[in-house]
C-alpha cells in the first residue's frame, strides 16, 4: 500500500511530497525519543534520609522537605494509586 502511494506521489508532485514526508519523519522522530529517566532517584533519597525503602514515612518526609523531594514523592503516590497517600496540607 505504501509503495503504491509513493509511486502515485512521484507521478503527481515529487518534490512537494518528499518535503512533507521529511517534515513528518522529523516530527515522528521527536515523538519517539524516550525521555531521560532517573530511575531509583527517590529510593536513593529515602535511603539517604534514614528510610529502608520508599514507604509512607519517606513520602511524608519528602513532602515536608519540599522542592524536588516533594515532586518525587508526589510522583510515587500518583504512580502507585492506593498504595500510598500524599499528606494533606494543614489548614
PyMOL Python script that loads the backbone (N, CA, C, O; Angstrom):
from pymol import cmd

cmd.read_pdbstr("""\
ATOM      1  N   UNK A   1       0.827  -1.192   0.000  1.00  0.00           N
ATOM      2  CA  UNK A   1       0.000   0.000   0.000  1.00  0.00           C
ATOM      3  C   UNK A   1       0.869   1.253   0.000  1.00  0.00           C
ATOM      4  O   UNK A   1       0.628   2.188  -0.763  1.00  0.00           O
ATOM      5  N   UNK A   2       1.880   1.261   0.863  1.00  0.00           N
ATOM      6  CA  UNK A   2       2.769   2.410   0.949  1.00  0.00           C
ATOM      7  C   UNK A   2       3.536   2.612  -0.355  1.00  0.00           C
ATOM      8  O   UNK A   2       3.737   3.744  -0.793  1.00  0.00           O
ATOM      9  N   UNK A   3       3.961   1.519  -0.969  1.00  0.00           N
ATOM     10  CA  UNK A   3       4.690   1.620  -2.234  1.00  0.00           C
ATOM     11  C   UNK A   3       3.812   2.234  -3.319  1.00  0.00           C
ATOM     12  O   UNK A   3       4.277   3.041  -4.124  1.00  0.00           O
ATOM     13  N   UNK A   4       2.539   1.846  -3.332  1.00  0.00           N
ATOM     14  CA  UNK A   4       1.618   2.402  -4.315  1.00  0.00           C
ATOM     15  C   UNK A   4       1.434   3.895  -4.105  1.00  0.00           C
ATOM     16  O   UNK A   4       1.380   4.662  -5.066  1.00  0.00           O
ATOM     17  N   UNK A   5       1.336   4.308  -2.842  1.00  0.00           N
ATOM     18  CA  UNK A   5       1.182   5.722  -2.542  1.00  0.00           C
ATOM     19  C   UNK A   5       2.429   6.511  -2.939  1.00  0.00           C
ATOM     20  O   UNK A   5       2.326   7.623  -3.458  1.00  0.00           O
ATOM     21  N   UNK A   6       3.592   5.939  -2.696  1.00  0.00           N
ATOM     22  CA  UNK A   6       4.829   6.615  -3.076  1.00  0.00           C
ATOM     23  C   UNK A   6       4.938   6.772  -4.594  1.00  0.00           C
ATOM     24  O   UNK A   6       5.347   7.826  -5.081  1.00  0.00           O
ATOM     25  N   UNK A   7       4.576   5.734  -5.337  1.00  0.00           N
ATOM     26  CA  UNK A   7       4.614   5.822  -6.801  1.00  0.00           C
ATOM     27  C   UNK A   7       3.624   6.865  -7.306  1.00  0.00           C
ATOM     28  O   UNK A   7       3.931   7.626  -8.224  1.00  0.00           O
ATOM     29  N   UNK A   8       2.451   6.896  -6.713  1.00  0.00           N
ATOM     30  CA  UNK A   8       1.452   7.880  -7.093  1.00  0.00           C
ATOM     31  C   UNK A   8       1.945   9.291  -6.790  1.00  0.00           C
ATOM     32  O   UNK A   8       1.740  10.209  -7.584  1.00  0.00           O
ATOM     33  N   UNK A   9       2.586   9.457  -5.656  1.00  0.00           N
ATOM     34  CA  UNK A   9       3.118  10.770  -5.287  1.00  0.00           C
ATOM     35  C   UNK A   9       4.223  11.198  -6.240  1.00  0.00           C
ATOM     36  O   UNK A   9       4.325  12.375  -6.585  1.00  0.00           O
ATOM     37  N   UNK A  10       5.041  10.264  -6.662  1.00  0.00           N
ATOM     38  CA  UNK A  10       6.099  10.582  -7.624  1.00  0.00           C
ATOM     39  C   UNK A  10       5.504  11.085  -8.931  1.00  0.00           C
ATOM     40  O   UNK A  10       6.015  12.031  -9.530  1.00  0.00           O
ATOM     41  N   UNK A  11       4.441  10.460  -9.365  1.00  0.00           N
ATOM     42  CA  UNK A  11       3.815  10.875 -10.614  1.00  0.00           C
ATOM     43  C   UNK A  11       3.159  12.243 -10.471  1.00  0.00           C
ATOM     44  O   UNK A  11       3.190  13.041 -11.409  1.00  0.00           O
ATOM     45  N   UNK A  12       2.577  12.521  -9.332  1.00  0.00           N
ATOM     46  CA  UNK A  12       1.842  13.776  -9.160  1.00  0.00           C
ATOM     47  C   UNK A  12       2.753  14.958  -8.833  1.00  0.00           C
ATOM     48  O   UNK A  12       2.826  15.928  -9.587  1.00  0.00           O
ATOM     49  N   UNK A  13       3.441  14.861  -7.707  1.00  0.00           N
ATOM     50  CA  UNK A  13       4.235  16.009  -7.245  1.00  0.00           C
ATOM     51  C   UNK A  13       5.378  15.489  -6.397  1.00  0.00           C
ATOM     52  O   UNK A  13       5.273  15.409  -5.173  1.00  0.00           O
ATOM     53  N   UNK A  14       6.454  15.141  -7.047  1.00  0.00           N
ATOM     54  CA  UNK A  14       7.573  14.513  -6.361  1.00  0.00           C
ATOM     55  C   UNK A  14       8.167  15.406  -5.281  1.00  0.00           C
ATOM     56  O   UNK A  14       8.297  14.984  -4.132  1.00  0.00           O
ATOM     57  N   UNK A  15       8.524  16.618  -5.631  1.00  0.00           N
ATOM     58  CA  UNK A  15       9.248  17.478  -4.706  1.00  0.00           C
ATOM     59  C   UNK A  15       8.403  17.868  -3.495  1.00  0.00           C
ATOM     60  O   UNK A  15       8.885  17.822  -2.363  1.00  0.00           O
ATOM     61  N   UNK A  16       7.164  18.247  -3.720  1.00  0.00           N
ATOM     62  CA  UNK A  16       6.286  18.656  -2.619  1.00  0.00           C
ATOM     63  C   UNK A  16       6.003  17.515  -1.655  1.00  0.00           C
ATOM     64  O   UNK A  16       5.970  17.706  -0.439  1.00  0.00           O
ATOM     65  N   UNK A  17       5.801  16.333  -2.209  1.00  0.00           N
ATOM     66  CA  UNK A  17       5.508  15.182  -1.361  1.00  0.00           C
ATOM     67  C   UNK A  17       6.685  14.845  -0.471  1.00  0.00           C
ATOM     68  O   UNK A  17       6.506  14.603   0.722  1.00  0.00           O
ATOM     69  N   UNK A  18       7.873  14.826  -1.021  1.00  0.00           N
ATOM     70  CA  UNK A  18       9.035  14.424  -0.229  1.00  0.00           C
ATOM     71  C   UNK A  18       9.382  15.465   0.833  1.00  0.00           C
ATOM     72  O   UNK A  18       9.896  15.113   1.894  1.00  0.00           O
ATOM     73  N   UNK A  19       9.109  16.731   0.564  1.00  0.00           N
ATOM     74  CA  UNK A  19       9.310  17.747   1.610  1.00  0.00           C
ATOM     75  C   UNK A  19       8.357  17.487   2.771  1.00  0.00           C
ATOM     76  O   UNK A  19       8.755  17.555   3.934  1.00  0.00           O
ATOM     77  N   UNK A  20       7.116  17.195   2.459  1.00  0.00           N
ATOM     78  CA  UNK A  20       6.132  16.881   3.502  1.00  0.00           C
ATOM     79  C   UNK A  20       6.537  15.622   4.253  1.00  0.00           C
ATOM     80  O   UNK A  20       6.450  15.575   5.480  1.00  0.00           O
ATOM     81  N   UNK A  21       6.974  14.610   3.531  1.00  0.00           N
ATOM     82  CA  UNK A  21       7.374  13.354   4.159  1.00  0.00           C
ATOM     83  C   UNK A  21       8.556  13.569   5.098  1.00  0.00           C
ATOM     84  O   UNK A  21       8.606  12.973   6.174  1.00  0.00           O
ATOM     85  N   UNK A  22       9.509  14.415   4.702  1.00  0.00           N
ATOM     86  CA  UNK A  22      10.650  14.717   5.560  1.00  0.00           C
ATOM     87  C   UNK A  22      10.207  15.408   6.843  1.00  0.00           C
ATOM     88  O   UNK A  22      10.699  15.095   7.928  1.00  0.00           O
ATOM     89  N   UNK A  23       9.282  16.345   6.715  1.00  0.00           N
ATOM     90  CA  UNK A  23       8.778  17.048   7.902  1.00  0.00           C
ATOM     91  C   UNK A  23       8.054  16.080   8.836  1.00  0.00           C
ATOM     92  O   UNK A  23       8.241  16.126  10.052  1.00  0.00           O
ATOM     93  N   UNK A  24       7.240  15.218   8.273  1.00  0.00           N
ATOM     94  CA  UNK A  24       6.508  14.237   9.080  1.00  0.00           C
ATOM     95  C   UNK A  24       7.479  13.282   9.767  1.00  0.00           C
ATOM     96  O   UNK A  24       7.287  12.930  10.931  1.00  0.00           O
ATOM     97  N   UNK A  25       8.511  12.867   9.056  1.00  0.00           N
ATOM     98  CA  UNK A  25       9.512  11.969   9.624  1.00  0.00           C
ATOM     99  C   UNK A  25      10.227  12.634  10.792  1.00  0.00           C
ATOM    100  O   UNK A  25      10.486  11.984  11.805  1.00  0.00           O
ATOM    101  N   UNK A  26      10.549  13.918  10.668  1.00  0.00           N
ATOM    102  CA  UNK A  26      11.211  14.644  11.759  1.00  0.00           C
ATOM    103  C   UNK A  26      10.305  14.749  12.982  1.00  0.00           C
ATOM    104  O   UNK A  26      10.763  14.595  14.115  1.00  0.00           O
ATOM    105  N   UNK A  27       9.031  15.007  12.754  1.00  0.00           N
ATOM    106  CA  UNK A  27       8.084  15.118  13.866  1.00  0.00           C
ATOM    107  C   UNK A  27       7.947  13.780  14.583  1.00  0.00           C
ATOM    108  O   UNK A  27       7.944  13.726  15.813  1.00  0.00           O
ATOM    109  N   UNK A  28       7.834  12.703  13.813  1.00  0.00           N
ATOM    110  CA  UNK A  28       7.712  11.371  14.411  1.00  0.00           C
ATOM    111  C   UNK A  28       8.973  11.011  15.188  1.00  0.00           C
ATOM    112  O   UNK A  28       8.887  10.396  16.251  1.00  0.00           O
ATOM    113  N   UNK A  29      10.135  11.385  14.676  1.00  0.00           N
ATOM    114  CA  UNK A  29      11.395  11.094  15.369  1.00  0.00           C
ATOM    115  C   UNK A  29      11.438  11.814  16.721  1.00  0.00           C
ATOM    116  O   UNK A  29      11.941  11.259  17.699  1.00  0.00           O
ATOM    117  N   UNK A  30      10.921  13.034  16.785  1.00  0.00           N
ATOM    118  CA  UNK A  30      10.874  13.766  18.057  1.00  0.00           C
ATOM    119  C   UNK A  30       9.943  13.060  19.040  1.00  0.00           C
ATOM    120  O   UNK A  30      10.257  12.974  20.227  1.00  0.00           O
ATOM    121  N   UNK A  31       8.812  12.559  18.570  1.00  0.00           N
ATOM    122  CA  UNK A  31       7.860  11.870  19.429  1.00  0.00           C
ATOM    123  C   UNK A  31       8.440  10.580  19.979  1.00  0.00           C
ATOM    124  O   UNK A  31       8.176  10.211  21.124  1.00  0.00           O
ATOM    125  N   UNK A  32       9.235   9.891  19.159  1.00  0.00           N
ATOM    126  CA  UNK A  32       9.750   8.588  19.550  1.00  0.00           C
ATOM    127  C   UNK A  32      10.890   8.672  20.565  1.00  0.00           C
ATOM    128  O   UNK A  32      11.230   7.662  21.182  1.00  0.00           O
ATOM    129  N   UNK A  33      11.486   9.847  20.751  1.00  0.00           N
ATOM    130  CA  UNK A  33      12.580   9.965  21.705  1.00  0.00           C
ATOM    131  C   UNK A  33      12.072   9.646  23.103  1.00  0.00           C
ATOM    132  O   UNK A  33      11.082  10.213  23.565  1.00  0.00           O
ATOM    133  N   UNK A  34      12.757   8.745  23.757  1.00  0.00           N
ATOM    134  CA  UNK A  34      12.363   8.403  25.113  1.00  0.00           C
ATOM    135  C   UNK A  34      12.973   9.406  26.077  1.00  0.00           C
ATOM    136  O   UNK A  34      14.142   9.769  25.945  1.00  0.00           O
ATOM    137  N   UNK A  35      12.192   9.850  27.035  1.00  0.00           N
ATOM    138  CA  UNK A  35      12.716  10.820  27.985  1.00  0.00           C
ATOM    139  C   UNK A  35      13.753  10.192  28.907  1.00  0.00           C
ATOM    140  O   UNK A  35      13.746   8.984  29.145  1.00  0.00           O
ATOM    141  N   UNK A  36      14.628  11.021  29.410  1.00  0.00           N
ATOM    142  CA  UNK A  36      15.654  10.551  30.328  1.00  0.00           C
ATOM    143  C   UNK A  36      14.966  10.191  31.652  1.00  0.00           C
ATOM    144  O   UNK A  36      14.288  11.020  32.258  1.00  0.00           O
ATOM    145  N   UNK A  37      15.149   8.975  32.075  1.00  0.00           N
ATOM    146  CA  UNK A  37      14.528   8.504  33.305  1.00  0.00           C
ATOM    147  C   UNK A  37      15.592   8.405  34.382  1.00  0.00           C
ATOM    148  O   UNK A  37      16.641   7.791  34.190  1.00  0.00           O
ATOM    149  N   UNK A  38      15.306   9.009  35.495  1.00  0.00           N
ATOM    150  CA  UNK A  38      16.228   8.952  36.623  1.00  0.00           C
ATOM    151  C   UNK A  38      15.739   7.870  37.575  1.00  0.00           C
ATOM    152  O   UNK A  38      15.194   8.154  38.641  1.00  0.00           O
ATOM    153  N   UNK A  39      15.943   6.643  37.172  1.00  0.00           N
ATOM    154  CA  UNK A  39      15.421   5.504  37.915  1.00  0.00           C
ATOM    155  C   UNK A  39      16.127   5.365  39.261  1.00  0.00           C
ATOM    156  O   UNK A  39      17.356   5.383  39.342  1.00  0.00           O
ATOM    157  N   UNK A  40      15.332   5.228  40.305  1.00  0.00           N
ATOM    158  CA  UNK A  40      15.883   4.986  41.631  1.00  0.00           C
ATOM    159  C   UNK A  40      16.286   6.234  42.383  1.00  0.00           C
ATOM    160  O   UNK A  40      16.847   6.132  43.474  1.00  0.00           O
ATOM    161  N   UNK A  41      16.023   7.400  41.843  1.00  0.00           N
ATOM    162  CA  UNK A  41      16.449   8.628  42.494  1.00  0.00           C
ATOM    163  C   UNK A  41      15.689   8.846  43.808  1.00  0.00           C
ATOM    164  O   UNK A  41      16.285   9.252  44.806  1.00  0.00           O
ATOM    165  N   UNK A  42      14.393   8.582  43.814  1.00  0.00           N
ATOM    166  CA  UNK A  42      13.616   8.771  45.032  1.00  0.00           C
ATOM    167  C   UNK A  42      13.953   7.694  46.066  1.00  0.00           C
ATOM    168  O   UNK A  42      13.983   7.972  47.264  1.00  0.00           O
ATOM    169  N   UNK A  43      14.202   6.489  45.613  1.00  0.00           N
ATOM    170  CA  UNK A  43      14.623   5.417  46.527  1.00  0.00           C
ATOM    171  C   UNK A  43      15.949   5.791  47.182  1.00  0.00           C
ATOM    172  O   UNK A  43      16.142   5.567  48.377  1.00  0.00           O
ATOM    173  N   UNK A  44      16.855   6.356  46.401  1.00  0.00           N
ATOM    174  CA  UNK A  44      18.142   6.796  46.950  1.00  0.00           C
ATOM    175  C   UNK A  44      17.936   7.932  47.951  1.00  0.00           C
ATOM    176  O   UNK A  44      18.599   7.976  48.988  1.00  0.00           O
ATOM    177  N   UNK A  45      17.027   8.844  47.645  1.00  0.00           N
ATOM    178  CA  UNK A  45      16.734   9.944  48.562  1.00  0.00           C
ATOM    179  C   UNK A  45      16.197   9.391  49.877  1.00  0.00           C
ATOM    180  O   UNK A  45      16.601   9.835  50.952  1.00  0.00           O
ATOM    181  N   UNK A  46      15.300   8.435  49.794  1.00  0.00           N
ATOM    182  CA  UNK A  46      14.738   7.822  51.007  1.00  0.00           C
ATOM    183  C   UNK A  46      15.836   7.150  51.834  1.00  0.00           C
ATOM    184  O   UNK A  46      15.871   7.293  53.057  1.00  0.00           O
ATOM    185  N   UNK A  47      16.725   6.424  51.170  1.00  0.00           N
ATOM    186  CA  UNK A  47      17.819   5.750  51.873  1.00  0.00           C
ATOM    187  C   UNK A  47      18.751   6.741  52.543  1.00  0.00           C
ATOM    188  O   UNK A  47      19.233   6.494  53.649  1.00  0.00           O
ATOM    189  N   UNK A  48      19.008   7.856  51.883  1.00  0.00           N
ATOM    190  CA  UNK A  48      19.895   8.875  52.446  1.00  0.00           C
ATOM    191  C   UNK A  48      19.274   9.600  53.630  1.00  0.00           C
ATOM    192  O   UNK A  48      19.983  10.230  54.415  1.00  0.00           O
ATOM    193  N   UNK A  49      17.961   9.516  53.762  1.00  0.00           N
ATOM    194  CA  UNK A  49      17.272  10.196  54.857  1.00  0.00           C
ATOM    195  C   UNK A  49      16.741   9.221  55.912  1.00  0.00           C
ATOM    196  O   UNK A  49      15.809   9.538  56.650  1.00  0.00           O
ATOM    197  N   UNK A  50      17.342   8.042  55.972  1.00  0.00           N
ATOM    198  CA  UNK A  50      17.057   7.115  57.063  1.00  0.00           C
ATOM    199  C   UNK A  50      15.894   6.165  56.875  1.00  0.00           C
ATOM    200  O   UNK A  50      15.419   5.575  57.846  1.00  0.00           O
ATOM    201  N   UNK A  51      15.428   6.006  55.661  1.00  0.00           N
ATOM    202  CA  UNK A  51      14.318   5.084  55.405  1.00  0.00           C
ATOM    203  C   UNK A  51      14.862   3.870  54.660  1.00  0.00           C
ATOM    204  O   UNK A  51      15.769   3.991  53.836  1.00  0.00           O
ATOM    205  N   UNK A  52      14.307   2.710  54.953  1.00  0.00           N
ATOM    206  CA  UNK A  52      14.797   1.483  54.319  1.00  0.00           C
ATOM    207  C   UNK A  52      14.450   1.418  52.833  1.00  0.00           C
ATOM    208  O   UNK A  52      15.213   0.876  52.034  1.00  0.00           O
ATOM    209  N   UNK A  53      13.301   1.969  52.472  1.00  0.00           N
ATOM    210  CA  UNK A  53      12.864   1.998  51.073  1.00  0.00           C
ATOM    211  C   UNK A  53      11.792   3.075  50.948  1.00  0.00           C
ATOM    212  O   UNK A  53      11.573   3.859  51.872  1.00  0.00           O
ATOM    213  N   UNK A  54      11.133   3.103  49.805  1.00  0.00           N
ATOM    214  CA  UNK A  54      10.024   4.044  49.631  1.00  0.00           C
ATOM    215  C   UNK A  54       8.837   3.495  50.419  1.00  0.00           C
ATOM    216  O   UNK A  54       8.339   2.405  50.139  1.00  0.00           O
ATOM    217  N   UNK A  55       8.402   4.257  51.390  1.00  0.00           N
ATOM    218  CA  UNK A  55       7.244   3.880  52.194  1.00  0.00           C
ATOM    219  C   UNK A  55       6.501   5.157  52.580  1.00  0.00           C
ATOM    220  O   UNK A  55       6.904   6.254  52.194  1.00  0.00           O
ATOM    221  N   UNK A  56       5.424   5.015  53.336  1.00  0.00           N
ATOM    222  CA  UNK A  56       4.607   6.175  53.678  1.00  0.00           C
ATOM    223  C   UNK A  56       5.397   7.192  54.502  1.00  0.00           C
ATOM    224  O   UNK A  56       5.232   8.398  54.319  1.00  0.00           O
ATOM    225  N   UNK A  57       6.252   6.712  55.407  1.00  0.00           N
ATOM    226  CA  UNK A  57       7.054   7.630  56.222  1.00  0.00           C
ATOM    227  C   UNK A  57       8.015   8.442  55.350  1.00  0.00           C
ATOM    228  O   UNK A  57       8.215   9.633  55.590  1.00  0.00           O
ATOM    229  N   UNK A  58       8.604   7.808  54.349  1.00  0.00           N
ATOM    230  CA  UNK A  58       9.510   8.501  53.438  1.00  0.00           C
ATOM    231  C   UNK A  58       8.751   9.534  52.609  1.00  0.00           C
ATOM    232  O   UNK A  58       9.253  10.635  52.382  1.00  0.00           O
ATOM    233  N   UNK A  59       7.561   9.193  52.162  1.00  0.00           N
ATOM    234  CA  UNK A  59       6.750  10.126  51.382  1.00  0.00           C
ATOM    235  C   UNK A  59       6.377  11.336  52.229  1.00  0.00           C
ATOM    236  O   UNK A  59       6.413  12.468  51.748  1.00  0.00           O
ATOM    237  N   UNK A  60       6.021  11.100  53.488  1.00  0.00           N
ATOM    238  CA  UNK A  60       5.686  12.203  54.389  1.00  0.00           C
ATOM    239  C   UNK A  60       6.898  13.117  54.600  1.00  0.00           C
ATOM    240  O   UNK A  60       6.764  14.340  54.592  1.00  0.00           O
ATOM    241  N   UNK A  61       8.081  12.520  54.788  1.00  0.00           N
ATOM    242  CA  UNK A  61       9.301  13.300  54.995  1.00  0.00           C
ATOM    243  C   UNK A  61       9.654  14.115  53.752  1.00  0.00           C
ATOM    244  O   UNK A  61      10.045  15.278  53.856  1.00  0.00           O
ATOM    245  N   UNK A  62       9.518  13.506  52.591  1.00  0.00           N
ATOM    246  CA  UNK A  62       9.833  14.201  51.345  1.00  0.00           C
ATOM    247  C   UNK A  62       8.858  15.350  51.089  1.00  0.00           C
ATOM    248  O   UNK A  62       9.251  16.418  50.620  1.00  0.00           O
ATOM    249  N   UNK A  63       7.596  15.119  51.399  1.00  0.00           N
ATOM    250  CA  UNK A  63       6.594  16.167  51.206  1.00  0.00           C
ATOM    251  C   UNK A  63       6.872  17.358  52.110  1.00  0.00           C
ATOM    252  O   UNK A  63       6.699  18.505  51.695  1.00  0.00           O
ATOM    253  N   UNK A  64       7.295  17.101  53.326  1.00  0.00           N
ATOM    254  CA  UNK A  64       7.591  18.202  54.241  1.00  0.00           C
ATOM    255  C   UNK A  64       8.912  18.880  53.888  1.00  0.00           C
ATOM    256  O   UNK A  64       9.114  20.047  54.224  1.00  0.00           O
ATOM    257  N   UNK A  65       9.819  18.161  53.211  1.00  0.00           N
ATOM    258  CA  UNK A  65      11.098  18.749  52.802  1.00  0.00           C
ATOM    259  C   UNK A  65      10.908  19.751  51.675  1.00  0.00           C
ATOM    260  O   UNK A  65      11.647  20.731  51.580  1.00  0.00           O
ATOM    261  N   UNK A  66       9.925  19.509  50.824  1.00  0.00           N
ATOM    262  CA  UNK A  66       9.643  20.420  49.714  1.00  0.00           C
ATOM    263  C   UNK A  66      10.607  20.235  48.552  1.00  0.00           C
ATOM    264  O   UNK A  66      11.437  19.326  48.563  1.00  0.00           O
ATOM    265  N   UNK A  67      10.493  21.089  47.564  1.00  0.00           N
ATOM    266  CA  UNK A  67      11.380  21.068  46.395  1.00  0.00           C
ATOM    267  C   UNK A  67      11.242  19.813  45.561  1.00  0.00           C
ATOM    268  O   UNK A  67      10.142  19.286  45.392  1.00  0.00           O
ATOM    269  N   UNK A  68      12.385  19.324  45.028  1.00  0.00           N
ATOM    270  CA  UNK A  68      12.373  18.135  44.172  1.00  0.00           C
ATOM    271  C   UNK A  68      11.935  16.894  44.922  1.00  0.00           C
ATOM    272  O   UNK A  68      11.305  16.010  44.343  1.00  0.00           O
ATOM    273  N   UNK A  69      12.261  16.814  46.207  1.00  0.00           N
ATOM    274  CA  UNK A  69      11.855  15.645  47.000  1.00  0.00           C
ATOM    275  C   UNK A  69      10.337  15.541  47.045  1.00  0.00           C
ATOM    276  O   UNK A  69       9.784  14.447  46.931  1.00  0.00           O
ATOM    277  N   UNK A  70       9.662  16.673  47.209  1.00  0.00           N
ATOM    278  CA  UNK A  70       8.195  16.669  47.239  1.00  0.00           C
ATOM    279  C   UNK A  70       7.624  16.264  45.883  1.00  0.00           C
ATOM    280  O   UNK A  70       6.610  15.569  45.814  1.00  0.00           O
ATOM    281  N   UNK A  71       8.279  16.703  44.803  1.00  0.00           N
ATOM    282  CA  UNK A  71       7.820  16.327  43.466  1.00  0.00           C
ATOM    283  C   UNK A  71       7.971  14.824  43.243  1.00  0.00           C
ATOM    284  O   UNK A  71       7.092  14.181  42.669  1.00  0.00           O
ATOM    285  N   UNK A  72       9.095  14.274  43.704  1.00  0.00           N
ATOM    286  CA  UNK A  72       9.308  12.829  43.551  1.00  0.00           C
ATOM    287  C   UNK A  72       8.310  12.044  44.386  1.00  0.00           C
ATOM    288  O   UNK A  72       7.815  11.004  43.952  1.00  0.00           O
ATOM    289  N   UNK A  73       8.012  12.544  45.592  1.00  0.00           N
ATOM    290  CA  UNK A  73       7.031  11.878  46.458  1.00  0.00           C
ATOM    291  C   UNK A  73       5.650  11.905  45.808  1.00  0.00           C
ATOM    292  O   UNK A  73       4.925  10.911  45.838  1.00  0.00           O
ATOM    293  N   UNK A  74       5.293  13.032  45.227  1.00  0.00           N
ATOM    294  CA  UNK A  74       4.002  13.156  44.549  1.00  0.00           C
ATOM    295  C   UNK A  74       3.918  12.187  43.385  1.00  0.00           C
ATOM    296  O   UNK A  74       2.875  11.572  43.164  1.00  0.00           O
ATOM    297  N   UNK A  75       5.011  12.044  42.632  1.00  0.00           N
ATOM    298  CA  UNK A  75       5.026  11.102  41.513  1.00  0.00           C
ATOM    299  C   UNK A  75       4.871   9.668  42.019  1.00  0.00           C
ATOM    300  O   UNK A  75       4.146   8.873  41.421  1.00  0.00           O
ATOM    301  N   UNK A  76       5.552   9.335  43.121  1.00  0.00           N
ATOM    302  CA  UNK A  76       5.448   7.983  43.675  1.00  0.00           C
ATOM    303  C   UNK A  76       4.016   7.672  44.086  1.00  0.00           C
ATOM    304  O   UNK A  76       3.530   6.561  43.873  1.00  0.00           O
ATOM    305  N   UNK A  77       3.344   8.652  44.676  1.00  0.00           N
ATOM    306  CA  UNK A  77       1.945   8.453  45.083  1.00  0.00           C
ATOM    307  C   UNK A  77       1.056   8.269  43.862  1.00  0.00           C
ATOM    308  O   UNK A  77       0.204   7.380  43.845  1.00  0.00           O
ATOM    309  N   UNK A  78       1.243   9.094  42.843  1.00  0.00           N
ATOM    310  CA  UNK A  78       0.402   9.017  41.647  1.00  0.00           C
ATOM    311  C   UNK A  78       0.680   7.765  40.823  1.00  0.00           C
ATOM    312  O   UNK A  78      -0.214   7.249  40.153  1.00  0.00           O
ATOM    313  N   UNK A  79       1.932   7.272  40.872  1.00  0.00           N
ATOM    314  CA  UNK A  79       2.286   6.086  40.095  1.00  0.00           C
ATOM    315  C   UNK A  79       1.778   4.801  40.744  1.00  0.00           C
ATOM    316  O   UNK A  79       1.657   3.771  40.081  1.00  0.00           O
ATOM    317  N   UNK A  80       1.486   4.864  42.027  1.00  0.00           N
ATOM    318  CA  UNK A  80       1.011   3.678  42.762  1.00  0.00           C
ATOM    319  C   UNK A  80      -0.278   4.003  43.490  1.00  0.00           C
ATOM    320  O   UNK A  80      -0.281   4.105  44.717  1.00  0.00           O
ATOM    321  N   UNK A  81      -1.371   4.169  42.767  1.00  0.00           N
ATOM    322  CA  UNK A  81      -2.625   4.560  43.419  1.00  0.00           C
ATOM    323  C   UNK A  81      -3.094   3.505  44.410  1.00  0.00           C
ATOM    324  O   UNK A  81      -3.095   2.310  44.115  1.00  0.00           O
ATOM    325  N   UNK A  82      -3.489   3.965  45.580  1.00  0.00           N
ATOM    326  CA  UNK A  82      -3.979   3.058  46.614  1.00  0.00           C
ATOM    327  C   UNK A  82      -2.898   2.524  47.531  1.00  0.00           C
ATOM    328  O   UNK A  82      -3.200   2.053  48.628  1.00  0.00           O
ATOM    329  N   UNK A  83      -1.654   2.587  47.109  1.00  0.00           N
ATOM    330  CA  UNK A  83      -0.570   2.063  47.936  1.00  0.00           C
ATOM    331  C   UNK A  83      -0.130   3.091  48.973  1.00  0.00           C
ATOM    332  O   UNK A  83       0.077   2.758  50.140  1.00  0.00           O
ATOM    333  N   UNK A  84       0.011   4.350  48.538  1.00  0.00           N
ATOM    334  CA  UNK A  84       0.416   5.421  49.431  1.00  0.00           C
ATOM    335  C   UNK A  84      -0.498   6.615  49.220  1.00  0.00           C
ATOM    336  O   UNK A  84      -1.216   6.697  48.224  1.00  0.00           O
ATOM    337  N   UNK A  85      -0.461   7.540  50.173  1.00  0.00           N
ATOM    338  CA  UNK A  85      -1.227   8.780  50.039  1.00  0.00           C
ATOM    339  C   UNK A  85      -0.307   9.953  50.302  1.00  0.00           C
ATOM    340  O   UNK A  85       0.614   9.867  51.114  1.00  0.00           O
ATOM    341  N   UNK A  86      -0.561  11.038  49.616  1.00  0.00           N
ATOM    342  CA  UNK A  86       0.218  12.247  49.825  1.00  0.00           C
ATOM    343  C   UNK A  86      -0.365  12.957  51.044  1.00  0.00           C
ATOM    344  O   UNK A  86      -1.585  13.086  51.144  1.00  0.00           O
ATOM    345  N   UNK A  87       0.467  13.417  51.967  1.00  0.00           N
ATOM    346  CA  UNK A  87      -0.075  14.066  53.173  1.00  0.00           C
ATOM    347  C   UNK A  87      -0.841  15.329  52.832  1.00  0.00           C
ATOM    348  O   UNK A  87      -0.443  16.110  51.968  1.00  0.00           O
ATOM    349  N   UNK A  88      -1.954  15.512  53.536  1.00  0.00           N
ATOM    350  CA  UNK A  88      -2.784  16.693  53.301  1.00  0.00           C
ATOM    351  C   UNK A  88      -2.160  17.903  53.979  1.00  0.00           C
ATOM    352  O   UNK A  88      -1.538  17.792  55.036  1.00  0.00           O
ATOM    353  N   UNK A  89      -2.338  19.069  53.346  1.00  0.00           N
ATOM    354  CA  UNK A  89      -1.830  20.302  53.923  1.00  0.00           C
ATOM    355  C   UNK A  89      -2.687  20.687  55.117  1.00  0.00           C
ATOM    356  O   UNK A  89      -3.901  20.482  55.126  1.00  0.00           O
ATOM    357  N   UNK A  90      -2.032  21.246  56.120  1.00  0.00           N
ATOM    358  CA  UNK A  90      -2.771  21.705  57.290  1.00  0.00           C
ATOM    359  C   UNK A  90      -3.450  23.019  56.969  1.00  0.00           C
ATOM    360  O   UNK A  90      -2.886  23.865  56.275  1.00  0.00           O
ATOM    361  N   UNK A  91      -4.675  23.193  57.480  1.00  0.00           N
ATOM    362  CA  UNK A  91      -5.435  24.426  57.220  1.00  0.00           C
ATOM    363  C   UNK A  91      -4.917  25.571  58.035  1.00  0.00           C
ATOM    364  O   UNK A  91      -5.439  26.682  57.940  1.00  0.00           O
TER     365      UNK A  91
END
""", "prot")
cmd.dss("prot")
cmd.show_as("cartoon", "prot")
cmd.util.cbc("prot")
cmd.orient("prot")
